[in-house]
Amino acid sequence: MYRIFRKAVSMRFNHLWIMILLLGLGWTRISYAATYYVDAGAMGSNNGLSWANAFVDLQKALGTVVSGDAIWVAEGTYYPDPSVQTVSFEIPAGVSLYGGFGGDEELLTDRDWVMYPTILSGDLGTQDYTADNSHQVISCEEAGDDVVIDGFTILDAYLDGTVGGGLAISGATVTVSNTIFSDNFAGVGGAIGVSFGTATIVDCSFSGNTCYNAGGAIYSEFGIATVRDCTFTDNESPYEGGSVYCYESEMAFTTSTF
């Protein structure tokens, strides 16, 4: 009799814990990583949930994502803002940004950033007139999970008072891969500026980037930068570091060409 009673109590105890667990799940919000799509030529409902219904504006996608999400961007040219120079593409912590899509891929491995160039450009207003360009094209200023930038062409930032024209990293951790930085200009770090942040730069090319002071392509102050399998061509600085300048930072290069 005692064994039967003990078994009954045990079963009720287990059922009680199951009910508590189910109730807990019902009241707990569970977040799953999502993928959002951007295509300047999309003609659907533009909710970003598929290629057919992709956002046409990258800024709209960046305003929607949370940490852990990814954004897939189709070929084309995207500007931070049509006319406001102080606006950049601000990437939240933990978000992955991928370019090089034709606009119908189902897998990340299906993209081709050479065949389908995805350009993030600061060339606003009058084309090839730098005075009205974006001051910075991309900025990453949130500490937290890593930001991923992969498969883009970033060009035509222009302002002599900035740290990082093409990509500004301030306190964030960023991995940038398979990306071309071209014709960017900044006070320091024409293409990439790292300030109190961490950058891992892999399989990227830097050409024609310049600065007002130091680090025509890359500048790092109080940061950490790892550069691997990159090429540097025709980057210039009037003072120090035609391609790279490092101030109170850790910087390492592997199999890169200058």
C-alpha positions, 0 to 999 in steps of 0.5 A: 500500500505504501509503495502504491501511495508513493508511486501516486505521489511521485506521478502527481509531482512529475505532472506538476513540474510538467505543468509548471514547465508548460506554463513557463514556456507559455509566458516566456518569449523565445527568440530565434535568429531571423534572415531578412532580405534587401533588394532595391528592385523588389516589387512585392510587399517589401516586408523583408521576409523573402526575396520576392518581398524584400526591403528595398532600403537597407536602412529599413532592414537595419532598423528591424534586426536584433542580435543574432539576425542576418541580412542578405543584400542583393546586387545593386548600389545602396546609399546610407541616405539620399542626401544627408551626409552625416547618416551612415549604415549603423550595424547593431551588435550581433548582426551579420550583413551579407552581400553578393546575391543575385536575388533568388538564392536559398543558401548563403553558399550560393552567392557570388560577390564577384558576379553580383556586386553589392555596393555601399556607396557614399557618393551622394548628390553630384556624382564624383563630387566628393564635397557632398559625399557621406562622411562615413558609409558604415559605423559599428559602435555597439559593444556586444556580439560580433558584427559580420560584414561579408561580400560588399564593395564600400566606397566614396566616403569623404570627410577629413575629421573622421576616424574611418571613412568606409567603416568606422569601428568604435568599441565594437567587435567586427569581422569583415571578409570578401570586401573591396574598399575603394576611394574612401577618405577620412581624417585617419583610416580612409577605409577602416578606422578602429577605435577601442574596438576589435577588427578581423579583416580577411580576404579584402582589398584596399585601393585608392583610399586616402586620409588627411593624417595617418593610415590611408587604408587602416588606422587603429587606436587603442584597438586590436586588428588582425589582417589576413589574405588582404591586398593593398594598392595605391593607398596614400597618407600625407604624413604616416602610414600610407596603407596602415597606421597603428597607435597604442594597438595590437595589429597582426598581418598574415599573407597580405600584399602591399 
